[in-house]
Amino acid sequence: MQADDQIVLRQDARRRLFSSASLLVLGAVIAALLGAWSLFWFFAAHETQTLLAAWMAREKSVDRIWTCPEQQIHGYPFEIEIVCTKASFSGEVFDKQLAGNLQGVRVTASLLHPDRAEAFMEPPFDLRSMDGDGEIGLQWDQMRVDLDGAPQNLKAISVEGINVSLRGGLKGFGGVSGRAGTVSSMVAAVPERRADDVYTFRIALGNVSMPIVDSLLGTAPSDAIKLDGLVTKADFSVPGKIAERLDLWRLAGGSVDVNEAILIRGPTTISARGTLRLDDQHRPEGQLDAQFAGAEPILRRFGINPALLGAGALLTSLFGGKQPSNGAPQTGSSSLRLPVTVRSGLISVGPVRTSFAVPPLY
């Protein structure tokens, strides 16, 4: 019996030793996994920080300097979150030296795609002229900026906003105001045309009030403003001020190909497509195939007698336009399709040159 007891004791000791060794191995594996995951998280967080630093450097190269005095990194272990409170801005915007403050920015990214970041902006964004010539305030309920890729290898950038409003004024620009219930914009590279610096773009505004639109179509609420197309020769890596970069784009033969532009306000719908460039005086030029429905306000603004709309077919023939295509917006007999030409700073609707002048962009 004593021998049997010794055998049992030895077996129990081996089991305890094996169990302890197993626990040590399991603990070592867990520790290694946690260490590897931590290294992976810190590497991904560094990639996101590098992405943001690249965009800040890009802004600095065009004389727009962003600073974040209070930056914190959170989100471990499953996400990346970079918080910046009291961000500040200074730099040149359309030949004006401005300075301002943004209440805060929260940037998030996934561990699998640290080079794709979502930035959530906390309002307001207040800008003031550094020479005391005015100030501008931007307010919103929600604002998100999505970044996919660094500036030198941009894949896409988009902005989404809700209840966005602009107010204030600057000397030389006059009063600045406007609001939009929804704001959506996007610029994305066209991979197969990367060598030609071709990007697709989209801008969509809902429930819009803008002085330039109100002066043309009245103050009735605007249902939508949409614009999408392609821009060629758009090299975002070029440094310099906006005017300098626009001139380089013009000299390179850059163009904006409008696939669809739509403005809807009450009974009035205007749509257009075509190609625009900049002339040697820095003014837009080109031709758009435009379609007008409920067009009396806009045609009257252009100096065209809306009474002629009663003879729709005659007016279309006279102006060299075409009948509206199927599915196009139209309102009874007032729906017309007419060429709109921008040349030498003036807009022509059909053969009628209007007095509506387009100023130089820079």
C-alpha positions in Angstrom: 0.0 0.0 0.0 2.9 2.3 0.8 4.3 1.9 -2.7 0.9 2.6 -4.3 0.7 5.8 -2.2 4.1 6.9 -3.5 3.0 6.3 -7.1 -0.1 8.3 -6.6 1.8 11.2 -5.0 4.3 11.2 -7.9 1.5 11.3 -10.4 -0.2 14.2 -8.6 3.1 16.1 -8.5 3.5 15.6 -12.3 0.0 16.8 -12.9 0.6 19.8 -10.8 3.8 20.5 -12.6 2.2 20.1 -16.0 -0.7 22.3 -15.0 1.7 25.0 -13.8 3.8 24.8 -16.9 0.6 25.0 -19.1 -0.5 28.1 -17.2 2.9 29.6 -17.7 2.9 28.9 -21.4 -0.7 30.2 -21.8 0.2 33.3 -19.9 3.3 33.8 -22.1 1.2 33.4 -25.2 -1.4 35.9 -23.9 1.3 38.3 -23.0 2.9 37.9 -26.4 -0.4 38.5 -28.1 -1.2 41.6 -26.0 2.3 42.9 -26.7 1.9 42.3 -30.5 -1.6 43.9 -30.4 -0.2 46.9 -28.5 2.6 47.3 -31.0 0.1 47.0 -33.9 -2.1 49.6 -32.3 0.7 52.0 -31.7 1.9 51.5 -35.3 -1.6 52.2 -36.6 -2.0 55.2 -34.4 1.4 56.5 -35.7 0.2 56.0 -39.3 -2.9 58.1 -38.6 -0.8 60.8 -36.9 1.5 60.8 -39.9 -1.5 61.2 -42.2 -2.7 64.2 -40.2 0.8 65.7 -40.1 1.0 65.3 -43.9 -2.2 67.3 -44.4 -1.1 70.0 -41.9 2.2 70.2 -43.8 0.3 70.5 -47.1 -1.8 73.3 -45.6 1.4 75.0 -44.4 2.9 74.8 -47.9 0.0 77.0 -49.2 0.3 79.4 -46.3 -2.4 78.0 -44.2 -1.1 77.0 -40.8 -3.1 74.8 -38.3 -2.0 74.3 -34.8 -3.3 72.0 -32.1 -1.9 72.9 -28.6 -3.9 70.2 -26.8 -3.7 66.8 -28.6 -4.6 63.5 -27.0 -4.7 60.0 -28.4 -7.4 57.5 -27.2 -9.1 54.4 -28.4 -6.8 51.6 -27.3 -7.3 48.7 -27.9 -9.8 48.6 -30.8 -9.8 52.0 -32.4 -7.8 55.1 -32.9 -9.0 58.5 -31.7 -7.1 61.7 -31.8 -8.7 64.7 -30.0 -7.6 68.3 -30.6 -9.2 71.0 -28.6 -8.9 74.7 -29.3 -7.4 74.3 -32.8 -6.1 77.6 -34.3 -5.7 78.7 -37.9 -3.7 81.5 -39.6 -2.9 82.2 -43.2 -3.8 83.6 -46.6 -7.2 83.0 -48.2 -7.8 84.9 -51.5 -5.1 87.4 -50.7 -6.5 88.1 -47.2 -4.5 87.2 -44.1 -6.9 85.6 -41.7 -6.7 84.1 -38.2 -9.2 82.0 -36.4 -10.2 79.3 -34.0 -12.0 76.0 -34.2 -13.6 74.8 -31.0 -12.3 71.2 -31.4 -11.6 68.3 -33.8 -12.0 64.6 -33.1 -10.3 62.2 -35.6 -11.1 58.5 -35.7 -9.6 55.7 -37.8 -9.8 51.9 -37.8 -6.8 49.7 -37.0 -7.1 48.0 -40.4 -7.1 51.3 -42.4 -5.1 53.9 -40.4 -4.6 55.9 -43.6 -8.4 56.6 -43.7 -9.5 59.1 -41.1 -12.8 60.7 -40.2 -12.6 64.2 -38.6 -15.6 65.4 -36.6 -15.5 69.2 -36.3 -16.9 71.0 -33.2 -18.4 74.5 -34.0 -17.9 77.3 -34.4 -15.1 78.3 -36.7 -14.5 82.0 -36.4 -12.2 83.8 -38.8 -11.0 87.4 -38.5 -8.9 89.6 -40.8 -5.5 90.2 -39.3 -5.6 93.9 -40.5 -9.0 94.5 -38.9 -11.0 94.5 -42.1 -13.8 92.2 -41.0 -14.6 88.7 -39.7 -16.5 85.6 -40.8 -18.2 83.0 -38.7 -19.1 79.4 -39.7 -21.6 77.5 -37.7 -23.1 74.0 -38.0 -24.9 71.2 -36.2 -22.8 68.4 -37.6 -19.6 68.5 -39.7 -17.5 65.5 -40.8 -14.4 65.4 -43.1 -13.3 62.0 -44.5 -9.7 61.7 -45.6 -8.5 58.7 -47.7 -4.8 59.0 -48.4 -2.1 61.6 -47.9 -2.0 64.8 -50.1 0.7 63.4 -52.4 -1.4 60.2 -52.9 -4.9 61.4 -52.5 -7.6 58.9 -53.1 -10.6 60.8 -51.9 -11.7 63.6 -49.6 -15.3 64.4 -48.6 -17.2 66.8 -46.4 -20.7 66.3 -44.9 -22.5 68.9 -43.0 -26.0 69.6 -41.5 -27.5 73.0 -40.9 -24.4 74.9 -42.0 -24.5 78.8 -41.9 -22.1 81.5 -42.9 -22.2 85.1 -41.8 -19.9 88.2 -41.6 -18.0 90.3 -44.1 -14.5 91.3 -45.3 -13.3 94.5 -46.9 -13.2 94.0 -50.7 -15.7 91.1 -50.6 -18.6 92.8 -48.9 -21.1 90.9 -46.8 -20.9 87.2 -46.8 -23.9 85.1 -45.8 -25.7 81.9 -46.6 -27.1 78.7 -45.2 -27.7 75.2 -46.2 -29.7 72.5 -44.5 -27.4 69.8 -45.9 -23.9 70.0 -47.4 -22.2 67.2 -49.2 -19.0 67.4 -51.3 -16.5 64.9 -52.5 -13.3 64.8 -54.6 -11.8 61.5 -55.6 -9.0 60.4 -57.9 -9.8 58.6 -61.1 -7.3 55.7 -60.9 -7.1 55.0 -64.6 -6.3 58.6 -65.3 -4.0 59.3 -62.4 -1.1 60.3 -64.8 -3.3 63.2 -66.1 -4.3 64.3 -62.5 -8.0 63.7 -63.2 -10.4 63.9 -60.3 -14.1 63.4 -60.1 -16.1 65.8 -57.9 -19.5 66.2 -56.5 -21.2 69.1 -54.6 -24.8 68.9 -53.3 -26.6 71.5 -51.2 -30.1 71.2 -49.8 -32.5 73.9 -48.5 -30.1 76.6 -49.6 -30.3 80.4 -49.2 -27.4 82.3 -50.9 -27.5 86.0 -52.0 -26.3 85.3 -55.5 -29.0 82.7 -56.0 -31.7 84.8 -54.3 -30.9 87.8 -56.5 -31.5 85.6 -59.6 -34.5 83.5 -58.5 -36.0 85.2 -55.5 -36.0 84.2 -51.9 -38.3 81.2 -52.0 -36.6 78.2 -50.4 -34.2 76.4 -52.7 -34.8 72.6 -53.0 -31.4 71.6 -54.2 -28.2 72.7 -55.8 -26.1 69.9 -57.3 -22.9 69.8 -59.3 -20.8 66.9 -60.4 -18.1 66.3 -63.0 -14.4 65.9 -63.7 -11.5 68.3 -63.2 -8.3 67.7 -65.2 -4.7 68.7 -64.4 -5.6 69.0 -60.8 -2.2 68.6 -59.0 -2.9 68.9 -55.3 0.8 68.6 -54.4 1.7 72.0 -56.0 2.6 74.5 -53.3 1.9 78.2 -53.4 -1.0 80.6 -52.9 -4.5 79.9 -54.4 -4.0 82.4 -57.3 -0.6 80.9 -58.2 -1.9 77.4 -58.2 -5.0 78.4 -60.3 -2.7 80.0 -62.8 -0.5 76.9 -63.1 -3.7 74.9 -63.6 -4.9 77.3 -66.3 -1.5 77.2 -68.1 -1.4 73.4 -67.9 -4.7 73.3 -69.8 -6.9 72.3 -66.9 -10.6 72.1 -67.4 -13.8 71.4 -65.5 -16.1 69.0 -67.3 -19.6 69.5 -65.9 -21.5 66.2 -66.2 -24.6 67.6 -64.4 -25.4 70.9 -62.7 -28.9 71.4 -61.3 -30.5 74.2 -59.4 -34.1 73.8 -58.2 -36.1 76.6 -56.6 -39.8 76.5 -56.4 -41.2 76.1 -60.0 -37.8 76.9 -61.5 -35.4 74.2 -62.5 -32.1 74.9 -64.3 -29.8 72.1 -65.5 -26.6 72.2 -67.6 -23.7 70.3 -68.8 -20.5 71.2 -70.7 -16.9 72.3 -70.3 -15.4 75.4 -68.6 -11.8 76.7 -68.5 -10.1 79.9 -67.5 -9.2 82.6 -70.0 -6.1 84.7 -69.9 -7.9 87.3 -67.8 -8.7 84.5 -65.2 -12.4 84.4 -66.1 -14.4 81.3 -66.7 -15.1 80.5 -70.4 -16.8 77.8 -72.3 -20.3 76.5 -73.3 -23.0 74.7 -71.4 -26.0 72.9 -72.8 -28.6 74.3 -70.4 -32.2 73.5 -69.9 -34.7 75.8 -68.2 -38.0 74.9 -66.7 -40.2 77.6 -65.2 -37.5 79.9 -66.5 -39.2 83.3 -66.2 -37.1 84.7 -63.3 -33.7 83.7 -64.6 -34.5 84.8 -68.2 -35.8 88.2 -67.0 -32.6 88.6 -64.9 -30.7 88.0 -68.1 -32.7 90.6 -70.0 -34.8 88.2 -72.0 -38.5 89.0 -72.3 -40.3 86.1 -70.5 -43.5 86.9 -72.6 -41.7 85.2 -75.5 -42.0 81.9 -73.6 -45.6 81.6 -74.8 -44.1 80.8 -78.2 -41.9 78.0 -76.9 -41.2 76.2 -80.1 -40.5 79.5 -81.9 -38.2 80.7 -79.1 -36.3 77.4 -79.1 -35.9 77.5 -82.8 -34.8 81.2 -82.7 -32.2 80.6 -80.0 -30.8 77.5 -81.7 -31.8 75.3 -78.8 -33.3 71.8 -78.8 -36.5 70.4 -77.4 -36.2 69.0 -73.9 -35.1 65.3 -73.8 -37.3 62.7 -72.2 -37.0 62.7 -68.4 -35.6 66.2 -68.2 -37.2 68.6 -65.8 -39.9 70.7 -67.5 -42.8 72.9 -66.6 -45.4 73.1 -69.3 -44.6 75.3 -72.3 -41.8 77.1 -70.4 -39.3 74.3 -70.6 -36.5 75.2 -73.0 -33.1 73.8 -73.9 -30.6 76.6 -74.9 -26.8 76.9 -75.2 -25.3 79.2 -72.5 -21.9 80.6 -73.6 -19.4 82.3 -71.3 -16.9 84.4 -73.2 -14.9 87.6 -72.5 -16.5 87.8 -69.1 -20.1 87.9 -70.4 -22.9 85.3 -70.5 -24.9 84.7 -73.6 -28.1 82.7 -73.7 -28.6 81.4 -77.2 -27.7 84.4 -79.5 -28.6 86.9 -76.8 -25.6 88.5 -75.0 -26.7 89.5 -71.5 -25.3 92.2 -69.3 -24.5 89.6 -66.6 -20.7 89.8 -66.1 -18.5 87.1 -64.7 -15.6 88.7 -62.8 -12.0 87.2 -62.7 -11.6 84.5 -60.1 -8.2 85.9 -59.0 
